[in-house]
Amino acid sequence: MENEQVQPVEHLYEARKSIFPRSVKGRFRDLKWGILALAYGVYFLLPWLRWERDTGRDQAVLFDLVGRKFYLFDLTVYPQDIFWLAGFLMLAAYLLFFVTGIAGRVFCGYFCFQTLWTDVFVLVERLVQGERPARIRLSKQKWNAEKILKISTTHLLWLLVSFITGLSFVLYWGNAPELFGDFFSLQAPFAAYATALFLTATTYVMAGHAREQVCTYMCPYSRFQSAMFDSDSLIVSYDAKRGEGDKGRARAGRNLKTREVRAEAGVGDCIDCGYCVQVCPTGIDIRNGLQIQCISCALCIDACDTIMDSLEWPRGLVAYTSERQVSEGKRARLLRPKVLGYFAVLMIIVTALVWSVSHQQKFDMTISQVRQPLFVTLSDGRIQNSYEIKMNNKTGANLMLAFSLDGLPGAELDMGKFQAIILAPEQRLRLTARVRSHPDLLGEGSHSFVFRATPFKRDDLQEFMQNAVFTTP
C-alpha cells in the first residue's frame, strides 16, 4: 500500500477558452451590420406600428390570445387557419435547405438570432472594455476599481439589451402602448412579467456567456448541415496552395516582403498574421479547413482582404468558394438536381399558401350532431335530432343569416327563438338547432341533408352549405 502511486486524473472535457473577437472592416462586416440593423428595426419597432382596421386593435402585428386571433397587417388568422403555420414551417425548412445547398451556412452567419444578438453584445463589450488586446489584459488583471467598473458596466448594458428584447416580445401579445404602461405600473398580467423575465435571462446567458458554445454544442443545424452540402455548395475556404507554397507560410520579414521573393523562397502568400483567427466569433482557424464551428460569417475574408490590400497583393486568399473549385478548378454549378428539387418544393408551398390566404373564407360554419341522445321520439310520432352549430364571422361588418334545410322530406327546423341570426364583426357564436321529421317519410337508418345559411344584403358572400346526417330508429 505504501508503494502505490496516485494516478493523475484525466480530464474528459477541455475547459472553455474565452474568445475575444477583434473588430474588422469590410464588405461582409458591412453586410452583417445592415442585416442586423434591419432585423433589430423590425423586431423592436413593429409592435409600435399602428394599422387601421374596421374591427380589432389598430396594431400592425398583434397576437390576441384572449380573442383567439392573430392580426398580421390586413390578414386576420383564426384557430381554424392553423394549417397555415404548418405551411409556413415547411416553407422555412425548405428555404433553409435551398439556401444551404447553394451558399452553405449563411443563415447562421447573417440571420440567426444567436448571431445577431451576440454581435450586439460583443459590440457593447468592445465599447466599454476596448479592443481585443485591452479586453484580454482586463480579463487577466487582478480585480481592482477599473476592472469592477468595466465588467459591471458591461453586464448592466447586457441586461438592459436583454430586458428590452424580452419586453419587446411581450408587446406583440397586447396593445403595445397600453401594455407598456401597464407593465411599468405593475398592472400587466403575470404572464407578461414571466415571459419578459424568461427571455431576459435566456438572452443574457446565450448572447453574453454561452455565445459560440450555442453554435458548437447546442444548435442541431451544425450537426446535420453536412447532409445538405455537396461539392458545389459555397463555403468559406482558405487557398492552401497559394497561402502555403512548398515550404508553408511565413511572416513578412525583412527578406520576404514581396510575392516574387517569397515564391523563390518557396513560401506562400499567408504571412501568418493571425488576423483571420482573431476576428472569428467561434475562435477557429479557417486555415485548418472547413470545421463544424464555422458559421460562414465571412469575417475572416474581410480580415484577410484587409491584409492583402495593405500589402498590395491580390485578394482571395480566404474567400467564398466550393470544393469543386478548390479540387478541380471549376466554377460551382448553381443548377443541379438537389437545388432544383428544393426550389420546386418551395414554389409549391408558396403557391399553396398564397392561394389559401387569398381564398380565405369570410364565414365559417361547422355542424355536429348531438350524440347523447342520438334521436328523440316525440309524442306525435316524429323523430327529433339535435345539432350544434358553430359560426364565425370573419368579415368587418355585421352578418345576418337565415337558415333552411334541403334534401330532407317533411323536415322542420327549430332554431329556438331565432328566425335569423346577426353576427357582429369577428363574432363567434354557438347555437343548438333541432330538426324534426316523420319516420314514415324517411324510412330507417341515416339520411343525408344540407344545412343552408343565406346571408342578407351581402353581395360579396354566397350561400353557405354544410352537409349533415339525420338519424331515425
ZAVEX-360637 format. One record per atom (N, C-alpha, C): residue in three letters; x, y, z. Coordinates in steps of 0.02 Angstrom, whole numbers, plus 50000, padded with zeros to 5 digits. Atoms other than C-alpha are relative to their C-alpha. Last residue first. Layout:
! ZAVEX-360637
alaXYZ/...
! end
This chain:
! ZAVEX-360637
pro499925006649971/pro457675021948228/pro499894994349947/thr500655002649978/thr457955037848127/thr500104993050028/thr500045007049980/thr459575047748107/thr499304998350024/phe500595000849956/phe459775063948011/phe499904992650013/val500335006550002/val461525067347940/val499424999950050/ala500165002949935/ala462335083947897/ala499634993449990/asn500335006549999/asn463155092847749/asn499894997650071/gln499635004849959/gln463545111347761/gln499604993550003/met500335006549995/met463035124947639/met500454995250039/phe499575005049969/phe463425143447641/phe499614993550009/glu500365004249953/glu462545155047517/glu500474994550027/gln500465004850029/gln463745167047435/gln499654996150055/leu500025006649970/leu464545182547508/leu499494995649964/asp499345002850001/asp465115198747424/asp500024992950028/asp499845002350067/asp463345203647377/asp500694996649997/arg499265000650004/arg462875204347560/arg500174997149932/lys499714993650023/lys461095210647584/lys500764999850001/phe500444994850024/phe460535195347684/phe500425006249981/pro499864993249975/pro461645179947702/pro499535005149968/thr500064995150054/thr460855162647673/thr500135007050028/ala499984993649966/ala461415148347785/ala500035005449947/arg499864994150040/arg460915131447715/arg499985006350044/phe500164993849966/phe461025114947808/phe500195005849954/val499564994150003/val461065100247688/val499705005650042/phe500344994050022/phe460375082547702/phe500495005850005/ser499604994050011/ser460985064847722/ser499565005849978/his500204996550060/his459865051347793/his500405006549995/ser499734993250004/ser460355038147918/ser499845003149933/gly499294998850013/gly459365022447958/gly500195007449999/glu499535001349946/glu457505018247941/glu500725002049979/gly499775006949993/gly456245026047823/gly500524999450055/leu499285001050010/leu456115044347776/leu500204992649998/leu499764996450060/leu454315049747755/leu500724998449983/asp500335003050058/asp453635036647876/asp500235003349935/pro499635005850027/pro454965041848001/pro499674996949940/his500375006149986/his454135059048022/his500374994149969/ser500315002850060/ser455345073748030/ser499664993450019/arg500525005049988/arg456075085448161/arg499724997649933/val500325001850063/val457705095248158/val499514994350014/arg500365006449997/arg458315104248313/arg499644998949934/ala500565000550047/ala459655117748310/ala499694993150006/thr500275006750005/thr460815122248454/thr499395000249954/leu500725000949991/leu461855137848437/leu499824992649996/arg500175007149998/arg463685143048455/arg499264999450016/leu500635001749967/leu464255160348405/leu499894992549995/arg500115007250003/arg465895168548357/arg499384998350040/gln500355003449945/gln465975187148320/gln499954992549986/glu499535004549965/glu467315194548205/glu499674996650060/pro499345001250031/pro466105208448152/pro500454995950046/ala499594994050003/ala464405206048237/ala500674998549967/leu499335000649971/leu463365190948193/leu500375006749992/ile499574994450018/ile461505192848163/ile500664999350038/ile499434998849955/ile460505176748163/ile500405005949974/ala499384998450036/ala458785174648086/ala500535001750052/gln500185000950069/gln457145167248145/gln500605001349955/phe499674996150053/phe457825164948319/phe499714998249932/lys500344993650008/lys456755159848466/lys500265003949941/gly500194996749938/gly457275141648457/gly499635006449986/met499414996449975/met458145137048296/met499845003650065/asp500164995949941/asp456835123748251/asp500655003050027/leu499404997349966/leu456975116648076/leu499785004550057/glu500124993549968/glu455535105748015/glu500635002050038/ala499604998049941/ala455815091447894/ala499815006950024/gly500434998749943/gly454455084747778/gly500355002450062/pro500724999150010/pro455705077447656/pro499635001150066/leu500305004049947/leu457555080147699/leu499245001149998/gly499875007050009/gly458585086047549/gly499714995550054/asp500095002350069/asp458735104447592/asp500164992549998/leu499785006850012/leu458585113447758/leu499864998149927/ser500515004450030/ser458495131947799/ser500304993249989/phe499835007150008/phe459425145147898/phe499414996249971/ala500615004049992/ala459365164147884/ala500164992849983/leu500085006550032/leu460945174247912/leu499324997150015/met500655002749983/met461345192447951/met499884993849959/leu500205005350047/leu463185197447950/leu499344997050025/asn500505004649975/asn463765213648029/asn499784995149946/ala500674997049994/ala465345220747956/ala499524995050029/gly499954994049959/gly467235217647956/gly499345003650008/thr500044993750037/thr467095199947894/thr500045005950049/lys499334997350011/lys467725184447984/lys500005006649962/asn500034994650050/asn466025179848057/asn500705003149993/asn499474995049990/asn466235163248147/asn499975005049943/met499924995150054/met464845150648168/met500535005150019/lys499494995149981/lys464685134648270/lys500125004649940/ile499754995950055/ile463085124648251/ile500495005150027/glu499644994149974/glu462685110648372/glu500325003649941/tyr499364998450031/tyr461385098648307/tyr500295006250033/ser499734993449979/ser459885089848383/ser500705000949971/asn499275000049992/asn458875075948302/asn500235007050018/gln499624993749993/gln456985074148326/gln500744998650009/ile499335001049973/ile455915059748263/ile500365006750001/arg499434997550038/arg454035062148238/arg500674998650036/gly499705005250040/gly452745050948320/gly500605002249958/asp500385000650062/asp451625064848385/asp500304994949952/ser500675002649986/ser452285062448562/ser499584999149937/leu500484995249971/leu454085064948505/leu499324996750008/thr500665001150030/thr455385051148478/thr499505004550036/val500555000049951/val457135057748519/val499354998949963/phe500654997750024/phe458745054748421/phe499504999450057/leu499924999350072/leu460615052348453/leu499355002449968/pro500145006150039/pro460405055748638/pro500065001349925/gln500325002349938/gln461755059748679/gln499395004250016/arg500025007349997/arg462555060648507/arg499644997350061/val499975001749929/val462245078848462/val499884992550007/gln500605002949973/gln462605080548276/gln500104998350074/ser499885006649972/ser463995092348226/ser499374997450034/ile500605003049971/ile463835107448113/ile500174992950023/thr499935007249989/thr465285118848068/thr499384997550036/met500575003249968/met465105136147993/met500144992550004/asp499915007049983/asp466505148047949/asp499374997350033/phe500475002649951/phe466235164547860/phe500124992650010/lys500204994449958/lys467445175447763/lys499504997950054/gln500724999449993/gln468305160147690/gln499845005750049/gln500245001149932/gln470135163147649/gln499255001250004/his500685002850003/his470415162247462/his499734998450070/ser500424995750043/ser471915174147459/ser499294997449994/val500114993649967/val472695165247609/val499535004449959/ser500415001049940/ser472455147947535/ser499855006550035/trp500685001650021/trp473085153047363/trp499544999450060/val500294994050029/val474625161547435/val499274998849979/leu500144995249947/leu474985146647547/leu499675006349973/ala500555002549960/ala474795133947405/ala499825004950056/thr500624999650039/thr475865144147287/thr499404997850041/val500184992950005/val477225146447418/val499345000949963/ile500234997749935/ile477225127847459/ile499785007349997/ile500645003249985/ile477305122647276/ile499725002550066/met500514996850041/met478655135447238/met499314997050013/leu500134993349975/leu479705129447384/leu499445003449961/val500415000849940/val479525111247330/val499835006850029/ala500665002250021/ala480155115947156/ala499534999250060/phe500354994250029/phe481605125847228/phe499294998149979/tyr500194995549946/tyr482155111347339/tyr499595005849974/gly500535003449961/gly482105099647190/gly499765004350058/leu500614999350038/leu483075112047083/leu499414996650035/val500224993149993/val484405113047218/val499345001149963/lys500214998849931/lys484545094147228/lys499735007050009/pro500635003349982/pro484555091647039/pro499765001650071/arg499875007249992/arg485885104646998/arg499394996850030/leu500575004050018/leu485765122546935/leu500194992650002/leu500584997649963/leu487075132647028/leu499404995649988/arg500625000550039/arg488605123146973/arg499415002150043/ala500545003849970/ala490185129047060/ala499385000249956/arg500484996049964/arg491575135046947/arg499444995650027/lys500604998450039/lys492945122846901/lys499525004150043/gly499914993650034/gly494725122246971/gly499405002149959/glu499995000950072/glu494555103747008/glu500115006549962/ser499695006250021/ser494955102547194/ser500084999449924/val499365001049967/val494645120347254/val500364993949971/gln499534995050024/gln493285124447129/gln500694999050029/arg499855001350070/arg492375108147161/arg500515005049973/glu499535005650002/glu492505110447349/glu500194998449928/ser500325006649994/ser491685127347333/ser500534994649996/thr499855004350057/thr492215145447356/thr499634993450010/tyr500555004650012/tyr491885160247468/tyr500164996049938/ala500564997750041/ala493585167647502/ala499434995050002/val500575003049967/val495195166947602/val499395002849965/leu499655005349964/leu496715170147494/leu499514996150044/gly500245006750015/gly495505179347381/gly500394994450034/arg500455002949950/arg496265196647368/arg499844992749983/pro500695001650020/pro497755200647260/pro499604997250058/trp500035006650031/trp499295208547343/trp499284998449982/glu500114999150072/glu499505227047380/glu500074993349963/leu499395002450033/leu500225222847553/leu499985001049924/ser499444996249972/ser498905233447639/ser500664998149968/asp500024993150026/asp497595226447521/asp500595004150026/met499775000350070/met498115208547562/met500005007049969/ile499275001050001/ile497975212347748/ile500274999949929/thr499694993949973/thr496235219647731/thr500754999549999/asp499994995050054/asp495715205247617/asp500325006550023/cys499465001750046/cys496255193047753/cys500045005049943/ala499354999149967/ala495185201647884/ala500574998649952/asp499864992849993/asp493685203647770/asp500695001150031/ile499864997550068/ile493785185247723/ile500165007450003/cys499305001750015/cys493955180447907/cys500195002249929/leu499594994749972/leu492335190047937/leu500744998649989/ala499544996950048/ala491495178247814/ala500415005850029/cys500114992849993/cys490035174247931/cys500465004049955/ser499994996650066/ser490065156347866/ser499845007450006/ile500694997850014/ile489565148848035/ile499965004149936/cys500044994450047/cys491175138748057/cys499275001649983/gln500134993749965/gln491105127948215/gln499915005849952/ile500704999849979/ile490915111748116/ile499825006550034/gln500105002949934/gln492565114748029/gln499275001050021/leu500684999149978/leu493085117947849/leu499884996250065/gly500535003150039/gly494965118247833/gly499315001250029/asn500015007249986/asn496395121447953/asn499454996349962/arg499455003150039/arg496695138547875/arg500064992550013/ile500285002350064/ile494985143747941/ile500534996649957/asp499514998050051/asp495735144548115/asp499774997249934/ile499665005350039/ile494315143548240/ile500515003249952/gly499325001249980/gly493825155748379/gly500374994749961/thr499975006649969/thr491935154948361/thr500724997950015/pro500425000249939/pro491715173648330/pro500004993250035/cys500505005450003/cys493205173748209/cys499604999750065/val500674997250014/val494065190748208/val499454994750003/gln500204995249948/gln495655184748295/gln499305002849989/val500195003649939/val495825169248187/val499735004850052/cys500605003950016/cys495815178748022/cys499754996250061/tyr500574995550000/tyr497045191548095/tyr499354996149988/gly500505002149952/gly498295177848138/gly499375004350002/cys500144994449955/cys499715186948049/cys499494998150054/asp500115002749932/asp500375170947971/asp499895005550051/ile499464997449958/ile501045180047817/ile499924998050073/cys500234999149931/cys499985169347701/cys500585002250043/asp500204993149988/asp500595172447523/asp499775001250072/gly500604997450030/gly501565156147510/gly499855007250019/val500524998949951/val503355150847544/val499405003449966/gly500455005749992/gly504525142747418/gly499465000850051/ala499825003549938/ala505965155047437/ala499554994150013/glu499335003050009/glu505795159947254/glu500214996250062/ala500075005750046/ala503925162447280/ala500674996649989/arg500305005649962/arg504255173147434/arg499924993949955/val499485002749956/val505455184247336/val499734994050039/glu499495003250041/glu504175186547198/glu500544996750043/arg500245006650021/arg502745189547319/arg500534996449959/thr500345000050065/thr503685203747401/thr499804992949982/lys500504994850004/lys504125206447585/lys499625000149934/leu500585003350030/leu505075190647624/leu499425004949994/asn499825003050064/asn506855196547662/asn499424996649965/arg499604995450040/arg506435208847801/arg500144997249931/gly499394997349970/gly505055198047869/gly500385004449951/ala499704995450049/ala503305195547801/ala500605003550031/arg500134992949989/arg502905180747911/arg500375004249949/ala499474996649964/ala502975163347838/ala499835007450007/arg500094992949994/arg501765150447770/arg500565003150043/gly500454997649948/gly502235133247713/gly499955007650001/lys499695000449934/lys503755126847621/lys499575003050055/asp499675006549989/asp503025122447452/asp500264999250071/gly499425001150044/gly501765136747442/gly500284993050011/glu499465003949969/glu500675138747596/glu500624999549956/gly499784997449936/gly499465152747551/gly500604996550029/arg499714993250005/arg499275149447366/arg500295002250066/lys499475000350051/lys499055130647380/lys500345006849993/ala499385002649971/ala498095132247544/ala500575000049950/asp499635002650058/asp496755143447471/asp500694997850024/tyr499324997350004/tyr495725145447630/tyr500364996749942/ser499435004650009/ser493865141947616/ser500655003949994/val499424995749987/val492225149647669/val500624995650001/ile499735000249932/ile490955138047590/ile500565005250005/leu499504994949984/leu489855138547435/leu500194999550074/ser500234995249950/ser488985122247396/ser500565004950017/asp500144993550031/asp489575114147233/asp499745005150050/ser499374997150026/ser490445098847308/ser499905006949969/asp499715004150053/asp488905094847411/asp500615003749974/phe499424997650037/phe488165101147574/phe500164995249943/met500234995350051/met486395097147632/met500575002949959/ala500475003550043/ala486805081447732/ala499765004549943/ser499625003950050/ser488355090147800/ser499544996349953/gln499874996050060/gln487205102847885/gln500364996149946/phe500275003350060/phe486565089448004/phe500125004049936/arg499895007250002/arg487675093448152/arg499744996849936/ser499305001350017/ser487875112248132/ser500134992549993/tyr499884998550071/tyr485985113748123/tyr500724998549981/pro499965006250040/pro485745104748289/pro500195001249928/cys500394999550062/cys486195120448388/cys500064993749958/met500725000149990/met486765116448564/met499604999849936/tyr500265005749963/tyr488595111248550/tyr499244999650003/thr499605006150004/thr489525122048425/thr499664994050031/cys499915002250069/cys488305136148387/cys500354993249996/val500675001450027/val487725137848568/val500074997349929/gln500195006749977/gln489525136148628/gln499304998149976/glu499825005050050/glu489975151148519/glu499834992950021/arg499754997750065/arg488995162948632/arg500154994249953/ala499925006250040/ala488705154448801/ala500305001549931/his499545004949970/his489045169748910/his500114993949955/gly499474997049960/gly488285185848842/gly500514995050024/ala499604995250039/ala487235180048695/ala500585002850040/met499815002650065/met486545164048774/met500475004849962/val499575005949995/val486525169148956/val500274998049932/tyr499394998249964/tyr485855186848936/tyr500494994150002/thr499604995750045/thr484605181648803/thr500665001750033/thr499725004250054/thr483995167048911/thr500425004149952/ala499505004749974/ala483795177949067/ala500324996049944/thr499434996149976/thr482905192348980/thr500564995350023/leu499614998050059/leu481815180048885/leu500595004450020/phe499705005950032/phe481245171749047/phe500435001949940/leu499455002449958/leu480985188249138/leu500354994049968/ala499454995250004/ala479955195448996/ala500604997850040/thr499695000550066/thr478905179648986/thr500585004849992/ala499655006550003/ala478585179049174/ala500354999349933/tyr499384999549959/tyr478175197649181/tyr500404993549995/ala499564995050031/ala476925196549037/ala500665000550038/ala499655003150057/ala476185180249102/ala500475004949966/phe499415003649976/phe475785188749268/phe500404997049943/pro500115007049978/pro474595200549179/pro500664996850022/ala500015004750055/ala475065219149173/ala499874992950026/gln500695002150011/gln474585230849315/gln499934995149942/leu500135006349966/leu476315233649388/leu499274997749994/ser500424998249943/ser476365251849332/ser499774993850038/phe499604996349952/phe477865247549223/phe499585002850058/phe499425003849978/phe476965233649131/phe500385003750054/asp500205004749948/asp475305242649123/asp500594996350028/gly500164996249940/gly476095257149027/gly499814995450059/phe499384997049976/phe476915245448902/phe499885003950065/leu499655005149963/leu475305235348887/leu500665002750028/glu500375001449938/glu474325250848838/glu500384995050043/pro499974994149955/pro475605257048712/pro499664998650067/ala499334998249976/ala475865239348640/ala500005006150046/asn499944993250027/asn474065233248628/asn500635003250029/gly500504995449975/gly474385215248675/gly500085006749966/trp500585003849976/trp475375199748629/trp499465004450032/tyr500355002950058/tyr476705208148520/tyr499344996850021/leu500444994950030/leu477195219048669/leu499644997449938/val500644999849964/val477865203548760/val499515004849966/phe500375006050018/phe479225201248629/phe499315000050033/ser500254999150069/ser479765219248651/ser499604994049977/leu500594995649998/leu479885216648840/leu499705000949930/gly500575003549971/gly481045201648819/gly499375004250001/thr500185005650044/thr482215210548699/thr499394996350027/ile500374997050056/ile482195226548802/ile499794994649951/phe500664998149976/phe482675216048953/phe499585003149945/ser500405006049990/ser484105207648861/ser499295001650023/val500185002550067/val484785224248798/val499564993850006/leu500474995250028/leu484715230948977/leu499774997849931/leu500655001249969/leu485505215149048/leu499475004849972/trp500255006350027/trp486945216748925/trp499304998650027/leu500234998650068/leu487135235048974/leu499744993749966/leu500614996149992/leu487225230049158/leu499715001849931/his500555004649984/his488465216349114/his499345003850010/thr500155004550056/thr489635228249025/thr499404995650015/thr500344995950051/thr489515241449161/thr499804995749940/ser500694998849977/ser489925228249294/ser499605004149949/ile500375006350004/ile491445222349195/ile499285001150021/lys500115001950070/lys492075240049164/lys499604993549994/leu500424995150035/leu491835246449342/leu499844997749929/ile500685000549973/ile492495230749428/ile499535004749962/lys500305006250025/lys494015230349315/lys499294999350024/glu500104999550072/glu494445248649345/glu499644993849974/ala500564995450014/ala494155247649533/ala499855000349926/asn499904993449971/asn495255232349553/asn499425004549979/trp500594995849990/trp495125213849521/trp500195006550036/lys500345001149936/lys496765206849462/lys499425004850007/gln499774996049944/gln497235207649279/gln499594998650063/lys499445003149964/lys496955193249160/lys500215004050062/ser500215006549973/ser495215197849095/ser500554996950043/leu500484999049946/leu495705216149076/leu499804993450032/arg499644997549941/arg497255211748976/arg499535000850059/ile499595005649975/ile496225201248857/ile500385002150062/arg500465004649966/arg494935215148840/arg500384994050028/ala500214997049937/ala496295227948802/ala499544995350039/pro499445000349952/pro497085216748670/pro499815002950068/arg499825006849978/arg495375213948586/arg500584999950050/glu499875004950053/glu494815232048575/glu500274993550030/gly499474998750048/gly494105241948721/gly500084994349950/gln499355002749978/gln493165237448880/gln500575001349951/val499864998849930/val491565247748864/val500724998150018/leu500064992949985/leu491385249548676/leu500195001650072/arg499444996450031/arg492085232148644/arg499975007550017/glu499395001749964/glu490895223748767/glu500605003949973/val500044996849935/val489415232948692/val500644998750040/leu499914992850012/leu489955227548518/leu499985003850066/val499284999050010/val490155209548579/val500155007449987/phe499675000849935/phe488385210048648/phe500755001049994/val500144994049961/val487735217148484/val500344999650069/asp499654994350031/asp488575203648381/asp499915006350042/thr499305000449978/thr487955190448503/thr500415005649971/trp499954997449932/trp486175196448473/trp500714999650027/leu500164992949999/leu486315194548285/leu500085002850071/thr499464996150031/thr487235177848290/thr499865007550007/gln499415000749958/gln486025169648412/gln500575004349974/phe500094995649941/phe484535176548316/phe500624999750045/cys500195003649939/cys485175168148157/cys499965004950058/phe500704999149982/phe485165179448003/phe499804996750066/tyr500294993550013/tyr486955182847947/tyr499305001150030/gly499554994349997/gly488185169247992/gly499685006749996/cys499674999549935/cys486985155448036/cys500405006450005/phe500514998349951/phe485885158547884/phe500325000950069/val500084992749997/val487445159247776/val499455002050048/arg500324997849938/arg487825141247822/arg499935007650005/gly499765002449936/gly488165134647647/gly499635003050058/ala499524995449968/ala487795145547495/ala500224997850069/ile499664995350045/ile486865134647370/ile500585003550035/gly499735003650058/gly486325119147465/gly500395004449953/thr499415003649979/thr486155129547622/thr500314996149943/val499464995249992/val484965141647537/val500654996550020/phe499834997150065/phe483845127647475/phe500605004750005/phe499655005150039/phe483875117947639/phe500245002949933/leu499365001249969/leu483435133647737/leu500414994949962/leu499604994250018/leu482065138047614/leu500704999450031/tyr499745001050067/tyr481445120247634/tyr500395006049974/ala499535005750002/ala481315122147822/ala500294999149930/ala499374998049968/ala480555139747818/ala500514994449996/leu499674995150043/leu479225134447692/leu500685002050029/met499735003850057/met478805118947793/met500385004749953/leu499435003749974/leu478615129947947/leu500324995849946/phe499454995249990/phe477495141947849/phe500634996550026/gly499734998150065/gly476415127647787/gly500595004850006/ala499645005850025/ala476205120847963/ala500315001449932/leu499385000549962/leu475765138248023/leu500414994149977/trp499544995150029/trp474505139947883/trp500674999850036/phe499595003450051/phe473745123647945/phe500455004949963/ile499385002349971/ile473215133248100/ile500444996549949/asp499484999250051/asp471915142647998/asp500684997550024/gln500145004750054/gln470455136248103/gln500545000349946/pro499775006749983/pro471235145048253/pro499894994949945/tyr500425003149949/tyr470985161648164/tyr500264993050017/val499925007249997/val472215172348068/val499614997350059/thr500205002449934/thr471735190048020/thr500024992449999/leu500195007149994/leu472665197347871/leu499834998450073/asp500695000750022/asp472705216047836/asp499744992950006/phe500184994750046/phe474275218847943/phe499274999249979/leu499394998950039/leu474575202248029/leu499835004949945/tyr500054994850050/tyr473245201048165/tyr500685001049968/phe499384996450012/phe473175184648259/phe499885005149945/lys499874998350070/lys471545177748331/lys500675003849997/arg499845005950040/arg470935169348488/arg500075001749926/gly500475000350055/gly470155185048562/gly500104994149954/val500664999549970/val471075182248726/val499464999449946/leu500185006549972/leu472625176148635/leu499305000150030/asp500534999249950/asp472745191648526/asp499784993250025/phe500215006849986/phe474405190448435/phe499505000250058/leu500265001149933/leu474585207848363/leu499774992850007/val499905007049983/val475555213948213/val499794999050072/ala499845003650062/ala475015230348132/ala500074992550013/gln499305001849995/gln474125237148286/gln500174995449942/asp499654996750054/asp472465246248275/asp500754998950007/arg499504995049981/arg471575233648384/arg500355002949940/gly499385002349970/gly470045224648319/gly500485005750015/thr500105003049934/thr468715229948197/thr500674997750027/asp500704998749984/asp468695241448046/asp499824997350068/arg500455005450017/arg470585241348048/arg499285002050017/glu500724998949992/glu471915254848048/glu499604994049975/trp500315002550062/trp473705249048071/trp499245000450008/arg500734999949999/arg474875256648200/arg499734997949932/leu500284997750064/leu476705251648209/leu499244999450003/trp500244993149993/trp477265250548391/trp499695002749936/pro500584999649956/pro477405231648392/pro499705006950006/leu500625002550030/leu478495232648235/leu499415000250048/leu500474994750018/leu479815243948313/leu499334997549975/phe500144995449945/phe480895231648411/phe499475005249983/tyr500195003249937/tyr480875216748294/tyr499785005050053/val500645003550006/val480845225948128/val499774997350067/gly500524995150014/gly482205238348174/gly499324996849995/tyr500174996649937/tyr483255224848254/tyr499455005149990/ala500325004849956/ala483185214248096/ala499795003250066/leu500675001550025/leu483555228847982/leu499624995450047/ala500414994049991/ala485005235048088/ala499294998849976/leu500144999349928/leu485705217348100/leu499565006150012/ile500515004949983/ile485555214847912/ile499805000650073/gly500624998150033/gly486505231047880/gly499434995250017/trp500284994349964/trp487835227048010/trp499335002149970/lys500265002449937/lys488085209847931/lys499705005750042/leu500625003650014/leu488255217447759/leu499684997550064/asp500514994950014/asp489535229947824/asp499324996749986/arg500174997049936/arg490525215547901/arg499475005349991/phe500435004849965/phe490425206447734/phe499815002650070/arg500675000350031/arg491045221647638/arg499544995150036/gly500015003350065/gly492495225347754/gly499294999349975/lys500394996350049/lys493025231747923/lys500034996549933/val499745000250069/val493605221148068/val499535004149956/ser500414996650049/ser493405221048257/ser500334999849932/arg499744993450018/arg494315207948359/arg499545003149948/pro499964998350071/pro493395193648439/pro500245007149988/phe500074992750002/phe493865189748620/phe500065002249927/ile499864997350066/ile493585171148645/ile499875007550002/ser500364993950017/ser493705163348817/ser500225002749933/lys499534994550008/lys494395145748820/lys499615006149977/arg500144995150052/arg493195132948888/arg500525005650000/ala500314993949974/ala493975119248992/ala499905005049944/glu499544994349997/glu494345103348896/glu499625006150026/tyr500214994250037/tyr493245088648938/tyr500495005750009/leu500365002050060/leu493715071048989/leu499815005949957/his500594995950010/his495035076649112/his499674998049934/glu500054997750069/glu496235062749156/glu499345003849992/val500685000350026/val496575061349342/val499995002949929/pro500314993550016/pro498395058049382/pro499314999149970/gln500024998750071/gln498755040849456/gln499675006849987/val500654997150020/val499215040549640/val500035001949926/gln499964993150024/gln500685029049666/gln499315002449979/glu500474998150053/glu500605013349771/glu500075007449983/asn499654998950063/asn502205009449866/asn499525002149943/glu499584994049996/glu501435011850039/glu500335001749934/met500414994050000/met500005000050000/met500425006250000/
! end
